[in-house]
Amino acid sequence: MQSYKVKQVAQMAGVSVRTLHHYDKIGLLEPAYIGANNYRYYTRDELVKLQQILFFKDMGLSLHQIAMALKNTNVDRAQLLIEHKKQLQLQARRQNQLIRTIDRAIDELLGNEEMKVDDLYKGFSTKKQREHEQWLVDHHGPHMTPDIDLARNKLEKDADGKKDQLITQRMGELKEIEGEIILAFQSGITSEDEALNVAMKRHHQWVAQWWGKKPDQSAYIGLAQLYQSHPDFVARYEALATGFTPFLAQAMVAFAKRSLD
């Protein structure tokens, strides 16, 4: 039977190697065997089980609840997925209806001028970015302006004419980092737990990429306040996991106080 190394499985499933290591550590998904080289190896059975874990995670189940679900019979697990499928289909119908409604509204507002619907959902547009920058200035004072200008210039320099590509890459990095923090959140640890240090350090370094310098304690705490106060960020983080917004903000504050000057 063909087997796969942990890195191969991570790439296929779109999760991090750290996530698979964590699943192994808590007994949620153990490898088929450990090779003489101490590498973890997974077979098709483990890949199927991982697929089910990801489905259940998407349903909003905690890791403990997922572990209990995996102990059910195949019929019971299939029934859970059938119910999840029904919910996804219902959400898809609602979203499609909303998009059609928005499309008509735009068409009317712009005098029948066509606008690509995709342009509405590219995440934080330039206009939104300006709004967030203005929020920082309004809440933390005009001394934020030089830092904002530095961040803009750093992005343009790093992008070297390929801004969209760079943003896509960095958002992929953020997805992995946030995935680790969400795993910790769903495992039940507190936002002040030092076990979060590695993930929070990666988050802090990710922010530093955008800012062009490492945020000090005050700046990182200010960013946490932005995440918890601005409706755009609240909506984003709550879509990732209910209750994740305050957890992330509190984890950032705790990390800043522990590790930053």
ChimeraX attribute file (.defattr): number of C-alpha atoms within 10 A of each C-alpha:
attribute: neighborCount
match mode: 1-to-1
recipient: residues
	/A:1	4
	/A:2	7
	/A:3	18
	/A:4	18
	/A:5	15
	/A:6	19
	/A:7	17
	/A:8	14
	/A:9	21
	/A:10	16
	/A:11	11
	/A:12	10
	/A:13	13
	/A:14	10
	/A:15	17
	/A:16	19
	/A:17	16
	/A:18	14
	/A:19	15
	/A:20	20
	/A:21	16
	/A:22	17
	/A:23	18
	/A:24	14
	/A:25	11
	/A:26	13
	/A:27	11
	/A:28	18
	/A:29	19
	/A:30	20
	/A:31	22
	/A:32	15
	/A:33	13
	/A:34	13
	/A:35	10
	/A:36	7
	/A:37	6
	/A:38	8
	/A:39	14
	/A:40	20
	/A:41	20
	/A:42	21
	/A:43	16
	/A:44	13
	/A:45	11
	/A:46	18
	/A:47	18
	/A:48	10
	/A:49	15
	/A:50	19
	/A:51	12
	/A:52	18
	/A:53	21
	/A:54	15
	/A:55	17
	/A:56	22
	/A:57	17
	/A:58	13
	/A:59	17
	/A:60	15
	/A:61	16
	/A:62	17
	/A:63	20
	/A:64	13
	/A:65	12
	/A:66	19
	/A:67	17
	/A:68	11
	/A:69	18
	/A:70	16
	/A:71	10
	/A:72	11
	/A:73	10
	/A:74	11
	/A:75	9
	/A:76	13
	/A:77	15
	/A:78	13
	/A:79	12
	/A:80	15
	/A:81	16
	/A:82	12
	/A:83	12
	/A:84	16
	/A:85	14
	/A:86	11
	/A:87	13
	/A:88	13
	/A:89	12
	/A:90	12
	/A:91	12
	/A:92	12
	/A:93	12
	/A:94	12
	/A:95	12
	/A:96	12
	/A:97	12
	/A:98	12
	/A:99	15
	/A:100	13
	/A:101	12
	/A:102	14
	/A:103	17
	/A:104	14
	/A:105	13
	/A:106	17
	/A:107	14
	/A:108	12
	/A:109	10
	/A:110	11
	/A:111	9
	/A:112	11
	/A:113	9
	/A:114	12
	/A:115	12
	/A:116	9
	/A:117	13
	/A:118	9
	/A:119	9
	/A:120	13
	/A:121	9
	/A:122	8
	/A:123	12
	/A:124	14
	/A:125	12
	/A:126	9
	/A:127	9
	/A:128	12
	/A:129	12
	/A:130	13
	/A:131	13
	/A:132	17
	/A:133	15
	/A:134	17
	/A:135	14
	/A:136	20
	/A:137	15
	/A:138	11
	/A:139	12
	/A:140	13
	/A:141	11
	/A:142	12
	/A:143	10
	/A:144	16
	/A:145	15
	/A:146	10
	/A:147	14
	/A:148	19
	/A:149	13
	/A:150	14
	/A:151	18
	/A:152	14
	/A:153	15
	/A:154	16
	/A:155	17
	/A:156	13
	/A:157	12
	/A:158	14
	/A:159	14
	/A:160	9
	/A:161	10
	/A:162	11
	/A:163	14
	/A:164	10
	/A:165	11
	/A:166	16
	/A:167	14
	/A:168	11
	/A:169	11
	/A:170	15
	/A:171	13
	/A:172	11
	/A:173	15
	/A:174	16
	/A:175	13
	/A:176	19
	/A:177	19
	/A:178	18
	/A:179	17
	/A:180	21
	/A:181	21
	/A:182	17
	/A:183	17
	/A:184	19
	/A:185	20
	/A:186	19
	/A:187	13
	/A:188	11
	/A:189	13
	/A:190	15
	/A:191	21
	/A:192	16
	/A:193	12
	/A:194	14
	/A:195	12
	/A:196	20
	/A:197	17
	/A:198	14
	/A:199	17
	/A:200	23
	/A:201	16
	/A:202	15
	/A:203	19
	/A:204	19
	/A:205	15
	/A:206	17
	/A:207	18
	/A:208	16
	/A:209	16
	/A:210	19
	/A:211	19
	/A:212	18
	/A:213	14
	/A:214	16
	/A:215	19
	/A:216	16
	/A:217	18
	/A:218	14
	/A:219	15
	/A:220	22
	/A:221	21
	/A:222	19
	/A:223	17
	/A:224	20
	/A:225	18
	/A:226	19
	/A:227	20
	/A:228	21
	/A:229	14
	/A:230	12
	/A:231	11
	/A:232	15
	/A:233	16
	/A:234	17
	/A:235	14
	/A:236	14
	/A:237	21
	/A:238	13
	/A:239	12
	/A:240	16
	/A:241	15
	/A:242	12
	/A:243	14
	/A:244	20
	/A:245	22
	/A:246	19
	/A:247	19
	/A:248	21
	/A:249	22
	/A:250	19
	/A:251	24
	/A:252	27
	/A:253	23
	/A:254	21
	/A:255	24
	/A:256	22
	/A:257	15
	/A:258	13
	/A:259	13
	/A:260	16
	/A:261	9
